[in-house]
Amino acid sequence: MGLRPEPVSTQVIPRDRHAMYFATLAVIASSLERLSGEGRHLQRTEVLEAEEYFSPGQKGSSAMPHKRNPILSENLSGLARLIRGYAVSALENQPLWHERDISHSSVERVIGPDATIALDFALHRFAGMIENLRVYPERMRENLDRTGGLYEAQRVLLALVGKGVGRQEGYVFVQRNAMKVWEEKVDFRTALKRDPDVKRVLSDEEIDACF
């Protein structure tokens, strides 16, 4: 199993290695929360680019029948909090009175099985959630189009820089046209083609190529 003896041990094994183990479990759980948290965001009504599978007859909200809540990712978030709490308990277990007291054992009897079982459950839940995830590329395109083409702003900036415009100056050109999209609801590509500073450097074809 690759186990090695503790080189510096007293009556009890130092709990540093235990703390590292539980900290690793907490990092894994937090990674699951990071990924599932993105899933929660993508399932929001105003985004809805992906969502957890919702089986026929399944209940979302107990009060609002129309809702399809991301219960799996919400559950994973709660489990991650719990496992991080176990890591804190393991860190608190490191200092021992005169390197020999057994105050750690009462903690480890709880966090040992609980943390490992919780993470095992979380990993299986996350895998099932991803396996059955519903993804909506058409909605992704709709959300991109709602920006009026702003997601290509960096490509326009790089095109200007590539034609010899200073980066800070090019940034000003791109930003002022981007603000028109936000404030005046105009199309970004159209705004760029009407901008004399941009047109002085980029042709309509070169602007189109950025999109």
N, C-alpha and C positions, 0 to 999 in steps of 0.2 A: 504493500500500500504506500510505500515511500515515506513511512513514518521515521522520524529521527529522534533520538533521546534529547531531552532538555539539557543543554550544557551547564546552565547555572540554575539549580533547583534547591529549594529548601524542603521543609516538611510537605509542602504542597507545590504543585506545578504553577509557575507564574501565569496569571490570567491574560497576559498580553496576546498570546496566540488565540485564545478564545475570543477576545475582543475583536481581533482582526477577522476572525471567521464570521462573527455576527455582523460586523461592519460590511463585509462582502455581501452577505445576504441582503442587507439594507440597500446597498448600491444596486443590486440586481432588481430588487423590488421597486426602487425609485426609477430605474430605467423603464420598467413596465408601466409605471405611472406616467412617465414622460410621453411614451408612445400612445398609451390609451387616452391620455389627456388630449392629445391631438385629435384622436377619434371623436372625443366628446365635442370638440370645437367643430369638426367637420360635419357633425350631425345637427348642429343648430339650424333652426328653420331658415334663417337668412343666409346660410352657407349651403348646407345639405349637399355636399360633394361626396359623402360616404356616410353609411350608417350601419349600426349593428343589425344583424338579422332579427326580424320581428315575426315570430311564428303566428299562424292563425289562432285567434282566440286569446292571445297573450295580452295581459294588461300592462299599460304604460303607467299612467297616473291613476291613483285611486279616486281622485276628484274630477279629473278632466279626461273623459274617454277618448278624445282625439289624439292624445299625446303618445309618442313612441320614445320613451326615455332610454338613454344609453345606460342601462342598469349594469351591464357587465363592466364597462370602463369605470363607472362610478364605484362599483364594488372593488375594483383593482386599486383605485385611489385610496380607499379606506384601508385595505390590507397593507399597502405600502406604508401608511402612517403607523400602523401597528408594528410592522417589522422594524421600522426605524426606531420605534420606542424600545424594542428589544435590544437593539444595538446600543442605545444609551445605557440600558441596564448592564450590558456586558462591559462597557467602558467603566461604569461605576464599580464593577467587580475587580478591577485591576489592583487598587490599593488594598493591601491586607495588613492587619496589625502584626508587626514583627515578622512579616512574611510567613505566618503560620495559621491564621484563623480560618474558620470555615464559613464565614458569612456569605461567601459566594455560592455555596452549594444550594441553598434554598432558592436562590435566583435561577441558577442553571437548571434546576429540576423543572422549572416552568418554561423558561425561554428556549431551552434546548429543543424539546419536542414541538412547542408551539410555533417557534419561528420557522423551523424546517418544514413542518406540515403546512403552515400558512403560505410559504413561498412555493412549495410544490403545487398547492391548489391554485395559486395565482398564475403560475406558469402554464398550467393546463387550461385555465380559464382564458388567459390571453391568447394561447394558441388556437383555441376554439373560436374566439371572437374574430381573429384575423382570418381564419379559414373560411368563415361564413360571412365575412364583411361584404356589404353591398357597396359598390363603387359606381358613381354616376359621372362619366366623362362629359356627357352633354351639359350637365350642370356646371362642371368646371369651366367649360367653354363659355357658358352664359355669364359666369362670374368674371371671367377675364374680359369679356366684351363690355361688361358694365363699367369698366375703367376707361373706356374710350381709347384703348391702346396704350395707356400709361405704362404697362408692364414692359414696353420696349424702350423706355426712356434711356436706360443705360446704353443700349445699342446705338441709339442716336448720338449720345454723348461721345462714345468711342469712335463713331464715324466722323464726327467733327474733329476730334483730336487727331485722328488718322489723316485728316486733310490739312493739318498744321495749326488748328485753332488751339490756343492755350486751354488747359483743362478747366481752370477757374472761369475763364470767359465762356467756354462752351457750356459749363454748368449753368451759368446765368441764362444763356439762350434757351436751354432745355427747360429749366425750372419755370421761367416766366410763361412758357407755352403750356407746361403741365398745370400751372395754376389756373389757366383759362379753362382747362378741362374740368377741374374741380368746381370753379366758380361760375362759369358761363355754360357748362354742359356742351362744349364744342368737341369735335373729334380731334384727337391729338395729332394725327397725321395731317389733317387739314390745317390745323393751327400752325404746324411747322412749315408747311408749304406757303403760308401767307406771311411768314416772318422774314423780313428783308435780310437780317443778319444770317439766318440759316440758309436762305436761298442763295446768298452770295457765295456760300461754300459748297452746299450740296444741291444737286439737281433733283427734280421730282423723282426720277428713277432711283437715285441713290437713297432718297428718303424712303421710298417704297421698299427698297431692299432691306431696310432695317425692320420691316414688319413682316 
